[in-house]
Amino acid sequence: MTLGVTRWDGHGCPVYNRCFSCTFCTTDFTHLPELRQLRAGKAEQLAALESAYGGVLTAGPLSAANLELLRREIQQIDELVGKCEADVDSLTREGRATVESWLHTRDPFLTVVPVAAVPAGRQRLDQPTVDPIVTEGTTG
C-alpha cells in the first residue's frame, strides 16, 4: 500500500509497507477512493477475525494485539479521510464539484483538478500507530 510514502533511494519500503506506523506516511484528497476502499477492507478483516477468535482461531495475546492494531488502523484511516474531506470541503462549490467528478471518474484527461485544490497539500496522521505488542508490556 502506498499513500504517498517516500521511497528510499529508489527501493521499496524498508519496513514492509506498515504505513500507519510510519512517520513518512502522507496522503491527499486524490487518494480518497483508495482510503475508503482500504477502510472497508480492514473493517471486513476485523469483523472476520473477531468472529474467528475463540472459535476457529485460538484467542491469546497475539490475537488481541492483531485486533487492536486493526482497530487503530481503522481509526487512523478515518482521521486521514476526515482531513482529506475537509480539504475538499474548503474549496469553492465549483472546485468541489470538479474534484468530486474527478474522484468518481479518475480520468485525468477528462477533468482538470482545480488549482485551488493543490495547496490543500499532504495530510499525515497526528499519531502513527504503535505496535500494541511492544507497548503493552513496557513500563515508562
DSSP file (Angstrom, degrees, kcal/mol; ACC not computed):
  #  RESIDUE AA STRUCTURE BP1 BP2  ACC     N-H-->O    O-->H-N    N-H-->O    O-->H-N    TCO  KAPPA ALPHA  PHI   PSI    X-CA   Y-CA   Z-CA
    1    1 A M              0   0    0      0, 0.0     2,-0.5     0, 0.0    18,-0.2   0.000 360.0 360.0 360.0 129.1    0.0    0.0    0.0
    2    2 A T        +     0   0    0      1,-0.1    23,-0.0     2,-0.1    25,-0.0  -0.979 360.0 172.2-127.5 120.9    1.4    3.4   -0.9
    3    3 A L  S    S-     0   0    0     -2,-0.5    23,-0.2    24,-0.1    28,-0.1  -0.172  85.6 -59.3-112.4  36.2   -0.3    6.6    0.2
    4    4 A G  S    S+     0   0    0      1,-0.2     2,-0.3    21,-0.1    23,-0.1   0.720  84.4 168.4  91.1  24.4    2.4    8.8   -1.0
    5    5 A V        -     0   0    0     20,-0.1    -1,-0.2     1,-0.1    20,-0.1  -0.535  41.7-107.0 -73.5 135.2    5.0    7.2    1.2
    6    6 A T        -     0   0    0     18,-0.4     2,-0.3    -2,-0.3    -1,-0.1  -0.391  30.3-134.6 -63.1 132.7    8.5    8.3    0.4
    7    7 A R        -     0   0    0     -2,-0.1     2,-0.8     6,-0.1     5,-0.2  -0.633  18.6-120.2 -85.7 149.7   10.6    5.6   -1.3
    8    8 A W  B >  S-A   11   0A   0      3,-1.0     3,-2.8     4,-0.3    -1,-0.0  -0.824  77.3 -36.1 -97.6 109.2   14.1    5.1   -0.1
    9    9 A D  T 3  S-     0   0    0     -2,-0.8    -1,-0.2     1,-0.3     3,-0.1   0.816 118.1 -53.4  49.9  38.1   16.8    5.6   -2.8
   10   10 A G  T 3  S+     0   0    0      1,-0.3    -1,-0.3    -3,-0.1     2,-0.2   0.478 116.5 113.2  80.1   1.2   14.5    4.2   -5.5
   11   11 A H  B <  S-A    8   0A   0     -3,-2.8    -3,-1.0     1,-0.2    -1,-0.3  -0.564  72.3 -90.2-101.7 167.9   14.0    1.0   -3.5
   12   12 A G        -     0   0    0     -2,-0.2    -4,-0.3     1,-0.2    -1,-0.2  -0.062  64.0 -61.4 -67.9 175.2   10.8   -0.4   -1.9
   13   13 A C    >   -     0   0    0      1,-0.1     3,-1.0    -6,-0.1    -1,-0.2  -0.375  40.4-147.3 -61.9 129.4    9.7    0.4    1.7
   14   14 A P  T 3  S+     0   0    0      0, 0.0    -1,-0.1     0, 0.0    -2,-0.1   0.589  95.5  50.3 -77.3  -9.2   12.3   -0.9    4.2
   15   15 A V  T 3  S-     0   0    0      0, 0.0     3,-0.5     0, 0.0    -2,-0.1  -0.016 118.5-102.2-120.3  29.8    9.6   -1.7    6.8
   16   16 A Y    <   -     0   0    0     -3,-1.0     3,-0.1     1,-0.2    -4,-0.0   0.841  69.7 -62.8  59.3  42.2    7.3   -3.7    4.6
   17   17 A N  S    S+     0   0    0      1,-0.2     2,-1.2     2,-0.1    -1,-0.2   0.869  75.9 157.6  55.8  45.9    4.6   -1.1    4.0
   18   18 A R    >   +     0   0    0     -3,-0.5     3,-2.2     1,-0.2     4,-0.5  -0.521  15.0 168.2 -91.4  64.1    3.5   -0.6    7.6
   19   19 A C  G >   +     0   0    0     -2,-1.2     3,-1.3     1,-0.3     6,-0.3   0.798  64.7  56.3 -54.8 -39.4    2.2    2.8    6.5
   20   20 A F  G 3  S+     0   0    0      1,-0.3   109,-3.9    -3,-0.2    -1,-0.3   0.549 109.4  47.7 -77.7  -3.8    0.2    3.6    9.6
   21   21 A S  G <  S+     0   0    0     -3,-2.2     2,-0.4   107,-0.3    -1,-0.3   0.419  96.2  96.3-102.6  -4.1    3.2    3.1   11.8
   22   22 A C    X   -     0   0    0     -3,-1.3     3,-1.2    -4,-0.5   107,-0.1  -0.727  63.3-152.4 -98.9 131.7    5.4    5.3    9.6
   23   23 A T  T 3  S+     0   0    0     -2,-0.4    -1,-0.1     1,-0.2    -4,-0.0   0.607  97.9  61.6 -73.6 -10.5    6.1    8.9   10.2
   24   24 A F  T 3  S+     0   0    0    -18,-0.1   -18,-0.4    -5,-0.1     2,-0.4   0.502  74.4 119.3 -90.3  -5.2    6.6    9.4    6.4
   25   25 A C    <   +     0   0    0     -3,-1.2   100,-0.5    -6,-0.3     2,-0.3  -0.467  35.2 157.0 -68.4 119.2    3.0    8.3    5.6
   26   26 A T  E     +B  124   0B   0     -2,-0.4     2,-0.3   -23,-0.2    98,-0.2  -0.948  11.7 171.3-136.7 159.6    1.2   11.2    3.9
   27   27 A T  E     -B  123   0B   0     96,-2.1    96,-4.3    -2,-0.3     2,-0.3  -0.925  12.3-154.0-153.3 176.0   -1.8   11.3    1.6
   28   28 A D    >   -     0   0    0     -2,-0.3     3,-2.3    94,-0.2    94,-0.1  -0.886  45.4 -78.4-148.3-178.7   -4.1   13.8   -0.1
   29   29 A F  G >  S+     0   0    0     92,-0.3     3,-1.7     1,-0.3    93,-0.1   0.707 117.6  72.2 -61.5 -20.3   -7.7   14.0   -1.4
   30   30 A T  G 3  S+     0   0    0      1,-0.3    -1,-0.3     2,-0.1     4,-0.2   0.701  96.3  53.1 -68.8 -15.7   -6.7   12.3   -4.6
   31   31 A H  G <> S+     0   0    0     -3,-2.3     4,-2.8     1,-0.2    -1,-0.3   0.309  74.7 108.9 -98.4   7.6   -6.4    9.0   -2.6
   32   32 A L  H <> S+     0   0    0     -3,-1.7     4,-2.7     1,-0.2     5,-0.2   0.898  77.6  50.1 -54.1 -46.0   -9.9    9.3   -1.0
   33   33 A P  H  > S+     0   0    0      0, 0.0     4,-2.1     0, 0.0    -1,-0.2   0.924 114.1  45.1 -59.7 -41.7  -11.3    6.4   -3.1
   34   34 A E  H  > S+     0   0    0      2,-0.2     4,-2.9     1,-0.2    -2,-0.2   0.895 112.3  51.5 -68.0 -39.5   -8.4    4.1   -2.1
   35   35 A L  H  X S+     0   0    0     -4,-2.8     4,-2.5     2,-0.2    -1,-0.2   0.918 111.4  47.5 -62.9 -43.0   -8.6    5.2    1.5
   36   36 A R  H  X S+     0   0    0     -4,-2.7     4,-2.1    -5,-0.2    -1,-0.2   0.898 113.7  47.6 -65.4 -39.4  -12.3    4.4    1.7
   37   37 A Q  H  X S+     0   0    0     -4,-2.1     4,-2.3    -5,-0.2    -2,-0.2   0.905 111.7  50.5 -67.3 -41.4  -11.7    1.0    0.0
   38   38 A L  H  X S+     0   0    0     -4,-2.9     4,-2.5     2,-0.2    -2,-0.2   0.906 109.8  50.8 -61.9 -42.5   -8.8    0.3    2.4
   39   39 A R  H  X S+     0   0    0     -4,-2.5     4,-2.6     2,-0.2    -2,-0.2   0.921 109.7  49.7 -62.5 -44.5  -11.0    1.1    5.4
   40   40 A A  H  X S+     0   0    0     -4,-2.1     4,-2.2     1,-0.2    -1,-0.2   0.909 111.9  49.0 -61.7 -41.7  -13.8   -1.1    4.1
   41   41 A G  H  X S+     0   0    0     -4,-2.3     4,-2.3     2,-0.2    -2,-0.2   0.907 112.0  47.4 -64.3 -42.5  -11.3   -4.0    3.7
   42   42 A K  H  X S+     0   0    0     -4,-2.5     4,-2.6     2,-0.2    -2,-0.2   0.874 110.5  52.7 -67.6 -36.5   -9.8   -3.5    7.1
   43   43 A A  H  X S+     0   0    0     -4,-2.6     4,-2.4     2,-0.2    -2,-0.2   0.905 110.7  47.4 -64.8 -40.8  -13.3   -3.4    8.7
   44   44 A E  H  X S+     0   0    0     -4,-2.2     4,-2.4     2,-0.2    -2,-0.2   0.916 112.3  49.7 -63.7 -43.0  -14.2   -6.7    7.0
   45   45 A Q  H  X S+     0   0    0     -4,-2.3     4,-2.5     2,-0.2    -2,-0.2   0.911 111.0  49.7 -62.4 -43.0  -10.9   -8.2    8.1
   46   46 A L  H  X S+     0   0    0     -4,-2.6     4,-2.9     2,-0.2     5,-0.2   0.930 111.0  48.7 -61.9 -46.4  -11.6   -7.0   11.7
   47   47 A A  H  X S+     0   0    0     -4,-2.4     4,-1.9     1,-0.2    -2,-0.2   0.907 112.3  48.9 -61.1 -42.3  -15.1   -8.5   11.7
   48   48 A A  H  X S+     0   0    0     -4,-2.4     4,-1.4     2,-0.2    -1,-0.2   0.916 113.9  45.4 -65.1 -43.0  -13.9  -11.8   10.4
   49   49 A L  H  X S+     0   0    0     -4,-2.5     4,-2.6     2,-0.2    -2,-0.2   0.906 110.2  54.2 -67.8 -40.7  -11.1  -12.0   12.9
   50   50 A E  H  < S+     0   0    0     -4,-2.9    -1,-0.2     1,-0.2    -2,-0.2   0.894 112.7  43.6 -60.0 -39.6  -13.4  -11.0   15.8
   51   51 A S  H  < S+     0   0    0     -4,-1.9    -1,-0.2    -5,-0.2     5,-0.2   0.770 114.6  50.6 -77.4 -23.9  -15.8  -13.8   14.9
   52   52 A A  H ><>S+     0   0    0     -4,-1.4     3,-2.2    -5,-0.2     5,-2.2   0.851  87.9  89.1 -82.8 -35.8  -13.0  -16.3   14.4
   53   53 A Y  B 3<5S+c   57   0C   0     -4,-2.6     5,-0.2     1,-0.3     3,-0.1  -0.452  98.2  20.8 -67.9 131.1  -11.1  -15.8   17.7
   54   54 A G  T 3 5S+     0   0    0      3,-2.5    -1,-0.3    -2,-0.2     4,-0.1   0.263 132.1  47.7  92.5 -10.2  -12.5  -18.1   20.3
   55   55 A G  T < 5S+     0   0    0     -3,-2.2    -1,-0.2     2,-0.4    -2,-0.2   0.475 129.1   0.2-118.8 -93.8  -13.9  -20.3   17.6
   56   56 A V  T   5S+     0   0    0     -4,-0.4     2,-0.3    -5,-0.2    -3,-0.2   0.880 131.5  49.7 -69.5 -39.6  -11.8  -21.4   14.7
   57   57 A L  B   <S-c   53   0C   0     -5,-2.2    -3,-2.5    -8,-0.1     2,-0.5  -0.748  90.0-114.4-103.5 149.5   -8.7  -19.5   16.0
   58   58 A T        -     0   0    0     -2,-0.3     2,-0.2    -5,-0.2     5,-0.2  -0.700  30.4-131.7 -82.8 126.5   -7.3  -19.7   19.4
   59   59 A A        +     0   0    0     -2,-0.5     3,-0.0     4,-0.1    -1,-0.0  -0.511  47.4 126.7 -76.5 145.5   -7.5  -16.4   21.3
   60   60 A G  S  > S-     0   0    0     -2,-0.2     4,-2.5     1,-0.1     5,-0.2  -0.951  71.9 -60.2-175.2-171.2   -4.4  -15.1   23.0
   61   61 A P  H  > S+     0   0    0      0, 0.0     4,-2.1     0, 0.0     5,-0.1   0.873 129.1  49.4 -60.5 -38.8   -2.1  -12.1   23.4
   62   62 A L  H  > S+     0   0    0      2,-0.2     4,-2.4     1,-0.2     5,-0.2   0.902 111.3  48.9 -69.2 -39.4   -1.1  -12.1   19.7
   63   63 A S  H  > S+     0   0    0      2,-0.2     4,-2.4     1,-0.2    -1,-0.2   0.911 111.1  50.2 -65.8 -40.8   -4.8  -12.2   18.6
   64   64 A A  H  X S+     0   0    0     -4,-2.5     4,-2.4     1,-0.2    -1,-0.2   0.901 111.2  49.4 -62.4 -40.0   -5.7   -9.4   20.9
   65   65 A A  H  X S+     0   0    0     -4,-2.1     4,-2.6    -5,-0.2    -2,-0.2   0.901 109.7  51.2 -66.1 -40.8   -2.8   -7.4   19.6
   66   66 A N  H  X S+     0   0    0     -4,-2.4     4,-2.3     2,-0.2    -2,-0.2   0.922 111.8  47.2 -61.4 -44.3   -3.9   -8.0   16.0
   67   67 A L  H  X S+     0   0    0     -4,-2.4     4,-2.3     1,-0.2    -2,-0.2   0.916 112.8  48.6 -63.9 -43.2   -7.4   -6.9   16.7
   68   68 A E  H  X S+     0   0    0     -4,-2.4     4,-2.5     2,-0.2    -2,-0.2   0.904 110.3  51.7 -64.7 -41.0   -6.2   -3.8   18.5
   69   69 A L  H  X S+     0   0    0     -4,-2.6     4,-2.6     1,-0.2    -1,-0.2   0.924 110.4  48.5 -61.8 -44.6   -3.8   -2.9   15.6
   70   70 A L  H  X S+     0   0    0     -4,-2.3     4,-2.4     2,-0.2    -2,-0.2   0.915 110.7  51.1 -61.9 -42.5   -6.7   -3.3   13.1
   71   71 A R  H  X S+     0   0    0     -4,-2.3     4,-2.1     1,-0.2    -2,-0.2   0.920 112.0  46.8 -60.5 -44.0   -9.0   -1.1   15.3
   72   72 A R  H  X S+     0   0    0     -4,-2.5     4,-2.4     2,-0.2    -1,-0.2   0.898 110.7  51.8 -66.4 -40.3   -6.3    1.6   15.5
   73   73 A E  H  X S+     0   0    0     -4,-2.6     4,-2.5     2,-0.2    -1,-0.2   0.912 109.0  50.6 -63.3 -40.7   -5.6    1.5   11.7
   74   74 A I  H  X S+     0   0    0     -4,-2.4     4,-2.3     2,-0.2    -1,-0.2   0.918 110.4  49.9 -62.5 -42.9   -9.3    1.9   11.0
   75   75 A Q  H  X S+     0   0    0     -4,-2.1     4,-1.9     1,-0.2    -1,-0.2   0.896 111.8  48.4 -60.7 -40.1   -9.4    4.9   13.4
   76   76 A Q  H  X S+     0   0    0     -4,-2.4     4,-2.5     2,-0.2    -2,-0.2   0.859 108.5  52.2 -72.9 -34.2   -6.4    6.4   11.6
   77   77 A I  H  X S+     0   0    0     -4,-2.5     4,-2.9     2,-0.2     5,-0.2   0.922 109.2  51.5 -63.6 -41.9   -7.9    5.8    8.1
   78   78 A D  H  X S+     0   0    0     -4,-2.3     4,-2.5     1,-0.2    -2,-0.2   0.896 109.2  51.1 -58.9 -40.3  -11.0    7.7    9.4
   79   79 A E  H  X S+     0   0    0     -4,-1.9     4,-2.2     2,-0.2    -2,-0.2   0.933 112.2  45.2 -62.5 -47.2   -8.7   10.5   10.6
   80   80 A L  H  X S+     0   0    0     -4,-2.5     4,-2.5     2,-0.2     5,-0.2   0.911 112.8  50.4 -64.7 -42.3   -7.0   10.8    7.2
   81   81 A V  H  X S+     0   0    0     -4,-2.9     4,-2.9     1,-0.2     5,-0.2   0.926 110.2  51.2 -61.1 -44.2  -10.3   10.6    5.3
   82   82 A G  H  X S+     0   0    0     -4,-2.5     4,-2.0    -5,-0.2    -1,-0.2   0.905 111.2  47.0 -59.5 -43.0  -11.7   13.3    7.5
   83   83 A K  H  X S+     0   0    0     -4,-2.2     4,-1.8     2,-0.2    -1,-0.2   0.912 114.1  47.0 -66.3 -42.3   -8.7   15.6    6.9
   84   84 A C  H  X S+     0   0    0     -4,-2.5     4,-2.0     1,-0.2    -2,-0.2   0.895 111.7  50.6 -67.8 -39.4   -8.8   15.0    3.1
   85   85 A E  H  X S+     0   0    0     -4,-2.9     4,-2.8     1,-0.2    -1,-0.2   0.872 107.4  54.4 -65.5 -35.7  -12.6   15.6    3.0
   86   86 A A  H  X S+     0   0    0     -4,-2.0     4,-1.4    -5,-0.2    -1,-0.2   0.885 106.2  52.7 -63.6 -38.0  -12.0   18.9    4.9
   87   87 A D  H  < S+     0   0    0     -4,-1.8     4,-0.3     2,-0.2     3,-0.3   0.932 111.8  44.9 -61.7 -44.6   -9.6   19.9    2.2
   88   88 A V  H >< S+     0   0    0     -4,-2.0     3,-1.5     1,-0.2    -2,-0.2   0.907 111.0  53.9 -65.8 -41.3  -12.2   19.2   -0.4
   89   89 A D  H 3< S+     0   0    0     -4,-2.8    -1,-0.2     1,-0.3    -2,-0.2   0.752  98.9  64.2 -65.1 -23.8  -14.9   21.0    1.6
   90   90 A S  T 3< S+     0   0    0     -4,-1.4    -1,-0.3    -3,-0.3    -2,-0.2   0.593  87.8  91.9 -77.0  -9.2  -12.7   24.1    1.8
   91   91 A L  S <  S-     0   0    0     -3,-1.5    -3,-0.0    -4,-0.3    26,-0.0  -0.310  90.4 -90.6 -78.1 165.9  -12.8   24.6   -2.0
   92   92 A T     >  -     0   0    0      1,-0.1     4,-3.0    -2,-0.1     5,-0.2  -0.248  43.9-101.6 -65.3 165.6  -15.4   26.7   -3.7
   93   93 A R  H  > S+     0   0    0      1,-0.2     4,-2.3     2,-0.2     5,-0.2   0.913 126.0  48.4 -58.2 -42.9  -18.6   25.0   -4.8
   94   94 A E  H  > S+     0   0    0      2,-0.2     4,-2.3     1,-0.2    -1,-0.2   0.925 112.2  48.3 -62.2 -45.7  -17.3   24.8   -8.4
   95   95 A G  H  > S+     0   0    0      1,-0.2     4,-2.6     2,-0.2    -2,-0.2   0.902 111.2  50.3 -62.6 -42.5  -13.9   23.4   -7.2
   96   96 A R  H  X S+     0   0    0     -4,-3.0     4,-3.0     2,-0.2     5,-0.2   0.920 110.2  50.0 -61.7 -44.2  -15.6   20.8   -5.0
   97   97 A A  H  X S+     0   0    0     -4,-2.3     4,-2.3    -5,-0.2    -2,-0.2   0.903 111.7  48.7 -61.9 -41.3  -17.8   19.7   -7.9
   98   98 A T  H  X S+     0   0    0     -4,-2.3     4,-2.4     2,-0.2    -2,-0.2   0.926 113.4  46.1 -64.7 -44.6  -14.8   19.4  -10.2
   99   99 A V  H  X S+     0   0    0     -4,-2.6     4,-2.9     2,-0.2    -2,-0.2   0.929 112.7  49.9 -64.6 -45.2  -12.8   17.4   -7.6
  100  100 A E  H  X S+     0   0    0     -4,-3.0     4,-1.8     1,-0.2    -1,-0.2   0.908 111.2  50.0 -60.3 -41.3  -15.8   15.1   -6.8
  101  101 A S  H  X S+     0   0    0     -4,-2.3     4,-2.2    -5,-0.2     5,-0.3   0.925 112.1  47.3 -62.0 -44.0  -16.3   14.5  -10.5
  102  102 A W  H  X S+     0   0    0     -4,-2.4     4,-3.6     1,-0.2    -2,-0.2   0.909 109.0  54.2 -64.1 -42.0  -12.6   13.6  -10.9
  103  103 A L  H  < S+     0   0    0     -4,-2.9    -1,-0.2     1,-0.2    -2,-0.2   0.845 112.5  44.3 -62.6 -32.6  -12.7   11.3   -7.9
  104  104 A H  H  < S+     0   0    0     -4,-1.8    -1,-0.2    -5,-0.2    -2,-0.2   0.864 125.4  30.4 -80.4 -36.2  -15.6    9.4   -9.4
  105  105 A T  H  < S-     0   0    0     -4,-2.2    -2,-0.2    -5,-0.2    -3,-0.2   0.826  80.5-160.9 -90.8 -33.6  -14.2    9.1  -13.0
  106  106 A R     <  +     0   0    0     -4,-3.6    -3,-0.1    -5,-0.3    -4,-0.1   0.785  43.7 136.3  54.9  30.5  -10.5    9.1  -12.1
  107  107 A D    >>  -     0   0    0     -5,-0.2     4,-1.5     1,-0.1     3,-1.4  -0.879  38.5-169.0-108.7 101.7   -9.8   10.1  -15.7
  108  108 A P  T 34 S+     0   0    0      0, 0.0    -1,-0.1     0, 0.0     5,-0.1   0.661  85.0  58.6 -66.1 -14.6   -7.1   12.9  -15.7
  109  109 A F  T 34 S+     0   0    0      1,-0.1     3,-0.1    -3,-0.1    -2,-0.0   0.671 109.0  42.8 -88.5 -16.2   -7.7   13.6  -19.4
  110  110 A L  T <4 S+     0   0    0     -3,-1.4     2,-0.4     1,-0.2    -1,-0.1   0.753 117.5  38.8 -96.9 -28.4  -11.4   14.5  -18.9
  111  111 A T     <  -     0   0    0     -4,-1.5     2,-0.6    -9,-0.1    -1,-0.2  -0.979  65.5-148.9-130.0 134.4  -11.3   16.6  -15.7
  112  112 A V        -     0   0    0     -2,-0.4   -10,-0.1    -3,-0.1    -3,-0.1  -0.896  23.2-129.1-100.8 124.7   -8.8   19.1  -14.6
  113  113 A V        -     0   0    0     -2,-0.6     5,-0.1    -5,-0.1   -18,-0.1  -0.570  37.1-104.8 -70.8 131.0   -8.4   19.3  -10.8
  114  114 A P    >>  -     0   0    0      0, 0.0     3,-1.8     0, 0.0     4,-0.6  -0.241  17.2-126.4 -62.2 144.4   -8.7   23.0   -9.8
  115  115 A V  G >4 S+     0   0    0      1,-0.3     3,-1.3     2,-0.2    -2,-0.1   0.830 108.4  66.5 -58.4 -33.2   -5.6   24.9   -9.0
  116  116 A A  G 34 S+     0   0    0      1,-0.3    -1,-0.3     2,-0.2     4,-0.2   0.746  94.6  59.3 -61.7 -22.3   -7.1   25.8   -5.6
  117  117 A A  G X4 S+     0   0    0     -3,-1.8     3,-1.2     1,-0.2     4,-0.4   0.744  89.3  72.7 -77.9 -22.8   -7.1   22.2   -4.6
  118  118 A V  G X< S+     0   0    0     -3,-1.3     3,-1.6    -4,-0.6    -1,-0.2   0.907  90.0  55.9 -62.3 -44.2   -3.3   21.9   -5.0
  119  119 A P  G 3  S+     0   0    0      0, 0.0    -1,-0.3     0, 0.0    -2,-0.1   0.646  82.1  88.4 -65.6 -10.4   -2.5   24.0   -1.8
  120  120 A A  G <  S-     0   0    0     -3,-1.2    -2,-0.2    -4,-0.2    -3,-0.1   0.859  80.5-177.2 -55.1 -32.4   -4.6   21.5    0.2
  121  121 A G    <   -     0   0    0     -3,-1.6   -92,-0.3    -4,-0.4     2,-0.3  -0.065  26.9 -32.8  74.2-168.7   -1.4   19.7    0.5
  122  122 A R        -     0   0    0    -94,-0.1     2,-0.4    -3,-0.1   -94,-0.2  -0.685  52.7-147.2 -93.6 142.0   -0.5   16.4    2.0
  123  123 A Q  E     -B   27   0B   0    -96,-4.3   -96,-2.1    -2,-0.3     2,-0.3  -0.853  16.3-175.7-107.7 146.3   -2.2   15.1    5.1
  124  124 A R  E     -B   26   0B   0     -2,-0.4     2,-0.2   -98,-0.2   -98,-0.1  -0.918  32.5 -90.3-135.9 163.9   -0.5   13.0    7.8
  125  125 A L        -     0   0    0   -100,-0.5   -49,-0.0    -2,-0.3   -48,-0.0  -0.473  21.7-142.6 -73.2 141.8   -1.5   11.2   10.9
  126  126 A D  S    S+     0   0    0      1,-0.3    -1,-0.1    -2,-0.2   -50,-0.0   0.873  95.7  17.3 -68.6 -36.6   -1.3   13.1   14.2
  127  127 A Q  S    S-     0   0    0   -107,-0.0    -1,-0.3   -51,-0.0     3,-0.1  -0.883  82.9-140.3-139.8 103.8   -0.2    9.9   16.0
  128  128 A P        -     0   0    0      0, 0.0  -107,-0.3     0, 0.0  -108,-0.1  -0.222  39.6 -86.4 -60.1 155.0    1.2    7.0   14.0
  129  129 A T        -     0   0    0   -109,-3.9     2,-0.4  -107,-0.1   -60,-0.0  -0.323  38.8-148.0 -62.0 140.5    0.1    3.5   15.2
  130  130 A V        -     0   0    0     -3,-0.1   -58,-0.1    -2,-0.0    -1,-0.0  -0.929  28.8-104.5-109.7 138.0    2.3    1.9   17.8
  131  131 A D    >>  -     0   0    0     -2,-0.4     4,-1.9     1,-0.2     3,-0.6  -0.457  27.5-150.7 -63.0 116.4    2.7   -1.8   17.8
  132  132 A P  H 3> S+     0   0    0      0, 0.0     4,-1.9     0, 0.0    -1,-0.2   0.766  92.2  60.3 -65.5 -23.9    0.4   -2.9   20.7
  133  133 A I  H 3> S+     0   0    0      1,-0.2     4,-0.7     2,-0.2    -2,-0.1   0.903 109.4  42.6 -67.3 -39.2    2.6   -6.0   21.5
  134  134 A V  H <4 S+     0   0    0     -3,-0.6     4,-0.3     1,-0.2    -1,-0.2   0.898 118.7  42.6 -73.3 -40.9    5.6   -3.8   22.2
  135  135 A T  H >< S+     0   0    0     -4,-1.9     3,-0.6     1,-0.2    -2,-0.2   0.761 100.4  68.7 -82.7 -25.0    3.8   -1.1   24.2
  136  136 A E  H 3< S+     0   0    0     -4,-1.9    -1,-0.2     1,-0.2    -2,-0.1   0.903 107.9  35.4 -61.4 -42.5    1.6   -3.4   26.4
  137  137 A G  T 3< S+     0   0    0     -4,-0.7    -1,-0.2    -5,-0.2     2,-0.2   0.446  97.0  99.5 -95.3  -0.1    4.4   -4.9   28.4
  138  138 A T    <   -     0   0    0     -3,-0.6     2,-0.4    -4,-0.3    -3,-0.0  -0.586  59.3-145.9 -90.0 149.9    6.7   -1.8   28.6
  139  139 A T              0   0    0     -2,-0.2    -2,-0.1     1,-0.1    -3,-0.0  -0.937 360.0 360.0-114.0 140.0    6.9    0.4   31.6
  140  140 A G              0   0    0     -2,-0.4    -1,-0.1     0, 0.0    -2,-0.0   0.466 360.0 360.0 -62.8 360.0    7.6    4.1   31.2
